[in-house]
């Protein structure tokens, strides 16, 4: 009985995580293509009525009606096809994903993230000896002195979680859970994480790539098999510099 209950809880957790990742991936920056199409005035095709010899008025009306219905159907079909093609081709797939590539998995506050190895500059142990940075946002944890460089370290969880989830981290003390710092952007930034997992090899079809309309430019996509979000390290670094989402 206990095994069935545990299995049910595990399935529910996976479903919840999948929905959360999907929400991260598809939160639009602007209105979606479908919403735009619905907001635009409907296209009405009106056939011209012409006087046709030897055809009575009733037959003329039927001819015009049939023509208009046929044209309306063609417009609707064209719109549906255009929408489907747009939704299928607006995914952003980086050029390096044309070949098999490797990612490193890590965890932040229970969420699995990953970075491409090409964007990874090392992993260092968390020693809680960072230089404090007064006056900065709460996700800045301090400055790490590493190999002669001063590297700002951020609490990754507070940067990747949406606003409604951040409430759950309100009383969280990151120092109690952080064990590693992931270095990105040529070692200019450190992402604090709870744990570092394995390195895996993927192909492009194993990633659900983000849309070019997605709000979170730093999110490359989600890896369904590993239930994790794949970060664009360069875009994430830009986010840290600009302070934008």
N, C-alpha and C positions, 0 to 999 in steps of 0.2 A: 504493500500500500504506500509506504514511504517512497519507494522508488518511482512509482507513478506520479506522486505528488511533486517530487523533485524534478522529474522530467517535464511536467506541465509548467512549473515555474521557469525552467530553463528555456522552454519554447516561448513563453510569454516575454521573457527578457530579450530574447533574440528578435522577436517581432517588434518590441518597443524600440530596440536599438536600430533596427532596420528603418523604421518609420522616422526616427530622429535623424539618421544620416540622410535619408531621402529629403527631409525637410530642409536640412542644411544645404543640400545640393541644389534644390529647386526653388529656393526663395528668390523671387524675381527682383531685379534692380528696377525695372520699369514694368508697365503692364505687359502681359503676355501677348503673343501673336493672336491667339484666339480672342482675347478680350478686345484687342484693337479691331479685329474684323467685325466683331459683334457691335462695336460702338460706331462703326462707319455706317452711313446711310445705305440702305438696301439698294442694290442695282436693279432697276426696272427696265426691262426691254419691251418697248412698245412697237408693234408692227403698224406700219402706215396702212390706212384704209384707202383702197383705190376702187374706182368705179370699173367694174369688169362687165363687159357686155354679155348678155344672155345668162347671167347668173343672178338669181333673186337675192333680196336683202338678207334673208335668213341664212342662206348658204354663205354669203360674204362674212357674216358675223361668226359663223362656225369656223371658217378658214382662219380668220384673224385670231380667234381664241386658241385654236390648235397651234398656230405658229408661236403665239406668246408663251404657251405652256411648254412647248418644246424648247424654246430659247431659255426660259427660266431654269429648266432642268439642266441645260448645258452650263449655265452660269454657276449653278449650285455645285455641279460635279467638278467644274474647274476650280472653284474655291476650295472644296474639300481636298482635292489633289494637291493644290498649292500649299495648303496648311500642313498636310502630312509630310510633304517633301521638306518644308522648312523645318519642321520639328525633328526630322531625321538627320538633317545636315547642319544643325546649329551647334553640335557638340564641339568642344575645343579639345583637340587631341594634339599634344606636342609632337614635334618631329622625331624626337628620340624614342618615342613609343612605337615607331615603325618596326623596331627590332625588340627582341626580348630584353627586359630591363629588370634591375633589382631594386627592392625597397627595404628599408629597415622599419620594423614595427616598434612602437612604444606606447605607453599608457599615460594619460593625464586624467586624474579624478574619475577613473572608471571608464573613460572613453579611449578606444584604440585609435591611434593616429599612425601615419607612416610618412616617411620622406624618401624620395628617390636617392640612391647612393650617390648619384652625380651631384646632388645638392647638399650632401652631408660632408662636413669638415672635421668630424670627430665627436667623441663622447667622453665627457670627463665626470668624475665622481663629485657628487654634491658634498661639500664639507661645512656648509653654513658659515663660511668666513668671508662672505661678500662685503664689499664696501657699500655702505648705505647711500641711497640717492634721495635725499630730502626734497620734497616739493614735486615729486613725480607721481604719476598715476599709481593706483594700488597694485597693478599687475607688474610694475617694475620691482624686482626683488633686490637689486644691487648690481655692483660691478665685480666681475670675476677677473683676477689677475692670472693670465695664462700665457706662457711662452713669450713674455715681454709685452703682451697686449692687454688692454683694458676692455673687457667684453661685457656689455649690458646683458643682464639675465632677466627674463620675463617669466611670469607664471602663465604657461601656455593655456591652461584650463580657462582662465579668465579672458582669454582672447578668442578662443574658438567656440565657447558656449554662447548660444543666443541669450537675449535678455531674460526670457522667462526661466531659463535654466540657471542663470547666474544667481538667482535668489537662493538656490539650493547650496551655493558656495559661500553665502554671506558669512556664516560662522566658521568657515573652513580656514585652518591654518596651514598654508602650503608647506611650511617647513616640516610639519609632521608626516608628510607623505612623499616629499621629493627625495629621490635618491641619485638622479643623474641629470646632466646638462647636455643637451644635444646642440652642437655648434653648426650654424648654417651661414650662408652668404659670405664665404671666404673667412669664416671665423669671426665675423663682425657682431653676431648676435648669438645668445645662448637661450635655448628653450628648456626650461625646467620641466622635468617629467618624473612620474612616479616610478617607472621601471622601463627597461629596454628589453625588447624581445628579439626574435630571430630575424634574419635576413631571408627574404623569399624572392624568387624569380617569377615575373609575370609577363604576360603578353597583353596587347592593347584590348583584346576582347574580354579580358577579365576585369576591366575597370569600367564603371559607369561614369563616363566623363561628364563634366559640368557643361551646362549650356552657356553660350556667349551672353545670355541675358541674365545670368545668375548674379546676385548681389555680391557674393563672396568670391572675389577674383583670386584669392589665395588658396582656394579649394579646387584642386585639380579634378577630383572625383571621389568615388567610393569604391572600395574593393569588397565585393559582396562575399566572396569566399572567406575572407578574414574579418569581415564586419568592421572595417576601419575606414577612416577618411584620409585621403592622400593629399598632402600639402604641396603647394608650389612654393618652394623656399624663397625664390627671388621675389615673388609677389607678396609673400608673408613679410619679408624684410622691408619692402616698400610700405606695407601697412604699418609697420612699427615706426618707420620714419615719418610718415604722413599723419598717423593717428586715425586714419579712416578705417571703415569696416572692410 
